[in-house]
Amino acid sequence: MVAKAARMDHDYVTHPPAGALDEALDYIHDLEAKLQNTGLPPPTLFSQYCASDDQIRFYTKFPSESVFTIFWESIAPSALRLVYWTKAQRAGEEGCEDPSPPRIMPLIDEFLMYSMRVAVGMKEQLIADMFNVSIARVSRVTITWANYLFMMLSSLPIWISREKVKSTMPLKFQRYCPDVIVILDCTEIALETASSLTLISETFSNYKNRTTLKGLIGVAPNALVTFISPLYTGCISDKEITRISGVLPLLEPGDDVMSDKGFLIQDLLADVGSKLIIPPFKRSAQFSKEETEQTQAIARLRIIVERVIGRIKSFHIWDSPVPLTLIGSVNQIWLNCCVLANYQGPFCFEE
């Protein structure tokens, strides 16, 4: 009985009703026509890879879709006028016979490509395979967006006033360092080894024991990045980079600056009426109770700048030495990462 039922359910001999196949084909064609007539663009790779807040964080470093949307809506209108960064444009040539290639992907997918290179640290070959484009196009899009974002983000006034600093200052700062305006620290970026002996000697860092570039970061007590220096050769001292970076003219008389003991910049700050706040040096066998509390407080407060630098270094382009092919855009990528770190939200402060 079961076998008979099975044969009835799966009768491969009986033909379908006349015209059934034609009706099915007509139905499929109708669906295809309706899909084309909707005028909807094809789905983007961004919508595929960034469908949740977790994916947004992984691929772009923005904390959520809502924060990314605010950022994207602020830059997308002008991004429509982007022209690919070509070799001729980098050299400043005019009348290039090889014009900028046409755009073959949505703007938001170009941004995703840039983010995969910078935020995720993916190699160009892997990105090219994912987007089904050439390595040359990945490089061109990366450099184009590095320069475009730099143009947009470097125009933002990130230095904040003394009044704003004080109104957003954590309680522990208010207790121990109420006049601190900025916390300064330097960090280094590793470079691929150059073939030029001159470049090697200028970029070699005795601290890192490799070729590097060095940047100065200023962080407000509320953990916002408020100052970003250009990158300098790795052999530069903390004092020299402070002197030439442009941070000193931003300070006002009465402003305090926090750093570690290695920043020997007391005289530079004195020239602009500011004071350096560092952990006190031990003058006797042991600290007094007040000095101990102050030392511990300053150490905990200085951790803020280290955590912010950690956010900047979480852009995985910095995990390995920056290739020499990106040396012309490394300053732009550096500033972009520093500014975008401000979008990641506040820290939880231990009061």
C-alpha positions in Angstrom: 0.0 0.0 0.0 2.8 2.4 0.9 4.7 1.5 -2.3 1.5 2.2 -4.3 1.1 5.6 -2.6 4.7 6.4 -3.3 4.2 5.6 -7.0 1.2 7.9 -7.1 3.0 10.8 -5.4 6.0 10.5 -7.8 4.5 9.7 -11.1 7.3 10.6 -13.6 5.3 9.4 -16.6 2.2 11.6 -16.4 2.7 14.8 -18.4 1.8 18.2 -16.8 -1.4 19.9 -18.0 -1.2 21.5 -21.4 0.2 25.0 -21.2 1.4 24.8 -17.6 5.0 25.2 -18.6 4.2 28.2 -20.7 2.3 29.8 -17.9 5.2 29.2 -15.5 7.6 30.9 -18.0 5.2 33.8 -18.5 5.0 34.2 -14.7 8.8 34.3 -14.4 9.1 36.8 -17.2 6.5 39.0 -15.5 8.4 38.9 -12.2 11.6 39.8 -14.0 9.9 42.7 -15.7 8.5 44.0 -12.5 11.9 43.8 -10.8 13.4 45.8 -13.6 10.6 48.4 -13.5 11.0 49.1 -9.8 14.1 51.1 -10.6 15.8 50.0 -7.4 19.6 49.8 -7.6 21.2 46.5 -7.0 22.1 45.7 -3.4 25.5 47.1 -2.3 28.3 45.2 -0.8 28.1 47.6 2.1 24.5 46.4 2.8 25.8 42.8 2.7 28.8 43.2 4.9 27.5 45.9 7.3 24.0 44.6 8.1 24.4 44.9 11.9 26.1 47.1 14.5 28.6 44.4 15.1 29.5 44.3 11.4 29.6 48.1 11.3 32.1 48.1 14.2 34.3 45.4 12.6 34.5 46.8 9.1 34.4 50.6 9.8 35.2 51.2 13.5 32.0 53.2 13.9 30.1 52.0 17.0 26.7 51.6 15.4 24.7 52.0 12.2 23.1 55.2 13.6 26.4 56.9 14.2 27.7 55.8 10.8 24.6 57.1 9.1 25.2 60.6 10.7 28.8 60.6 9.4 27.9 59.3 6.0 25.1 61.8 5.4 27.6 64.6 6.2 30.1 63.5 3.6 28.2 61.8 0.9 26.9 64.9 -1.0 30.4 66.2 -1.7 31.7 62.7 -2.3 29.6 62.5 -5.4 32.1 64.9 -7.1 35.1 62.7 -6.3 37.6 62.1 -9.0 39.9 59.2 -8.7 43.4 60.0 -7.6 45.7 59.1 -10.5 49.4 59.0 -10.8 49.3 62.1 -13.0 47.3 64.0 -10.4 49.8 63.0 -7.7 52.6 64.4 -9.8 50.7 67.6 -10.4 50.5 67.1 -14.1 47.9 68.7 -16.3 46.3 67.5 -19.5 46.8 63.8 -18.6 46.1 61.5 -21.5 44.9 58.8 -19.2 41.8 60.3 -17.6 40.4 59.3 -14.3 38.6 55.9 -14.8 34.8 55.9 -14.5 33.2 54.9 -11.3 32.1 51.2 -11.4 30.7 50.8 -7.9 28.5 52.8 -5.5 30.1 55.4 -3.3 29.3 53.6 -0.2 31.1 50.5 -1.5 34.2 52.6 -2.3 34.1 53.7 1.3 33.8 50.1 2.4 36.8 49.3 0.3 38.8 52.0 2.0 37.6 50.8 5.4 38.6 47.2 4.6 42.1 48.5 3.8 42.5 50.9 6.7 40.1 49.8 9.5 40.3 46.0 8.9 43.9 46.0 7.5 43.1 43.6 4.7 45.6 43.2 1.9 44.9 44.7 -1.5 44.7 41.3 -3.2 42.0 40.0 -0.9 40.0 43.2 -1.3 40.3 43.0 -5.1 39.1 39.4 -5.1 36.1 40.3 -2.9 35.1 43.3 -5.1 36.0 41.6 -8.3 38.3 44.5 -9.4 42.0 44.9 -10.0 44.6 45.6 -7.3 45.3 48.9 -9.1 41.7 50.0 -8.6 41.9 49.0 -4.9 45.0 51.2 -4.5 43.4 54.1 -6.5 40.2 54.0 -4.4 42.2 53.8 -1.2 44.3 56.8 -2.0 41.3 58.8 -3.3 39.3 58.3 -0.2 42.3 58.8 2.1 42.7 62.3 0.5 39.0 63.1 0.4 38.4 62.2 4.1 41.6 64.1 5.0 40.2 67.2 3.2 36.9 66.9 5.1 38.1 65.8 8.5 41.2 68.2 8.7 38.8 71.1 8.3 36.9 70.2 11.6 37.8 72.4 14.6 38.7 69.7 17.0 40.5 71.9 19.6 38.0 72.9 22.2 37.9 75.9 24.5 38.9 76.0 28.2 35.3 76.5 29.1 34.2 73.4 27.2 37.1 71.3 28.6 36.1 72.3 32.2 32.4 71.7 31.6 33.0 68.1 30.4 35.9 67.3 32.8 35.6 64.0 34.8 35.4 64.4 38.6 38.8 63.0 39.2 40.4 65.6 37.0 38.4 68.3 38.7 39.8 67.1 42.0 43.5 66.7 41.2 44.2 68.6 37.9 41.4 71.1 37.4 43.4 73.3 35.0 44.6 70.6 32.6 43.5 71.4 29.1 45.2 68.6 27.1 47.2 65.4 27.7 50.1 65.0 25.3 51.8 61.8 24.1 53.6 60.5 21.1 53.2 57.3 19.2 55.1 55.7 16.4 54.0 54.1 13.1 56.2 51.4 11.6 57.3 51.7 7.9 58.5 49.2 5.4 62.3 49.4 5.2 63.3 51.9 2.4 66.2 51.3 0.1 67.5 54.8 0.6 70.1 54.9 3.4 69.3 58.6 4.0 65.6 57.8 4.5 66.5 54.9 6.8 68.7 57.1 9.0 66.0 59.8 9.3 63.2 57.4 10.1 65.0 54.9 12.3 63.8 54.9 15.9 66.1 53.8 18.6 63.1 53.3 20.9 61.4 50.9 18.4 64.6 49.7 16.8 63.1 50.0 13.3 62.1 52.6 10.8 59.1 54.6 11.9 57.2 57.8 11.7 56.2 59.7 14.9 53.1 61.7 15.7 52.0 63.8 18.6 48.5 63.4 20.0 46.6 65.8 22.3 43.6 64.4 24.2 41.2 66.4 26.4 40.3 65.2 29.9 37.0 63.9 28.4 39.0 61.6 26.1 38.3 63.5 22.8 41.3 63.9 20.4 41.8 67.6 20.2 45.2 67.9 18.6 46.9 65.8 15.8 50.3 66.6 14.6 51.6 65.6 11.2 53.9 62.5 11.2 57.6 63.2 11.4 60.7 61.0 11.0 61.0 58.5 13.8 64.3 60.0 15.1 62.7 63.3 16.3 62.5 63.9 20.0 59.3 64.5 22.0 60.5 68.0 22.8 61.2 68.9 19.2 57.9 67.5 17.9 56.1 69.5 20.6 57.9 72.7 19.5 57.2 72.4 15.8 53.8 70.7 15.7 51.6 73.7 16.3 50.2 72.8 19.7 51.9 75.6 21.6 50.1 78.5 19.9 46.8 76.9 20.9 47.6 77.1 24.7 46.6 80.1 26.8 48.2 81.5 29.9 47.1 79.4 32.9 46.5 76.2 30.9 48.1 73.1 32.3 49.4 70.3 30.1 49.8 66.7 31.3 52.4 64.3 29.9 54.8 61.7 31.2 58.2 62.3 32.7 59.9 61.9 29.3 58.4 65.1 27.9 61.0 67.7 28.9 58.9 70.6 27.7 58.7 72.8 30.8 60.5 75.6 29.1 58.4 75.5 26.0 55.2 75.7 28.1 56.6 78.5 30.3 57.1 80.6 27.2 53.4 80.5 26.5 52.3 80.9 30.2 51.4 77.2 30.6 52.6 74.6 33.1 53.5 70.9 32.8 51.8 68.4 35.0 53.8 65.1 35.4 54.1 62.6 38.2 56.3 64.1 41.0 59.9 62.9 41.2 60.9 61.2 44.4 62.9 63.6 46.5 63.4 61.3 49.6 63.2 57.6 50.5 59.5 57.6 50.0 56.6 59.9 48.9 54.5 61.7 51.4 50.8 60.6 51.5 49.8 63.6 49.5 52.5 62.9 46.8 51.5 59.3 46.7 47.8 60.2 46.1 48.8 62.7 43.4 51.2 60.3 41.7 48.5 57.6 41.6 45.9 60.0 40.3 48.1 61.4 37.5 49.0 57.9 36.5 45.4 56.9 36.2 44.5 60.1 34.4 47.3 59.6 31.9 45.9 56.2 31.0 43.2 58.2 29.1 45.7 59.2 26.3 47.0 55.7 26.1 43.5 54.3 25.7 42.8 56.8 22.9 46.0 55.9 21.1 44.9 52.3 21.5 41.7 53.3 19.6 43.7 54.9 16.9 46.0 51.8 16.6 42.9 49.6 16.4 42.7 50.6 12.8 44.6 47.6 11.6 46.5 49.3 8.8 49.0 50.0 11.6 49.4 46.4 12.6 52.2 45.9 10.1 54.7 48.3 8.6 53.0 50.8 6.2 54.0 49.8 2.7 56.1 52.4 0.8 53.3 52.5 -1.8 51.2 54.4 0.8 53.9 56.7 2.0 52.4 59.6 0.1 49.1 59.1 1.9 50.2 58.0 5.3 49.7 61.5 6.9 46.2 61.6 5.5 45.3 58.1 6.8 46.9 59.0 10.2 44.7 62.1 10.6 41.6 60.2 9.4 42.1 57.5 12.0 42.7 60.0 14.8 39.6 62.0 14.0 37.4 59.0 13.5 38.4 57.7 16.9 36.3 60.5 18.3 33.2 58.8 16.8 33.7 55.7 18.9 32.0 57.1 22.0 33.1 58.0 25.5 35.1 55.9 27.9 33.8 54.8 31.3 35.9 56.8 33.8 36.8 55.4 37.2 35.9 58.2 39.6 
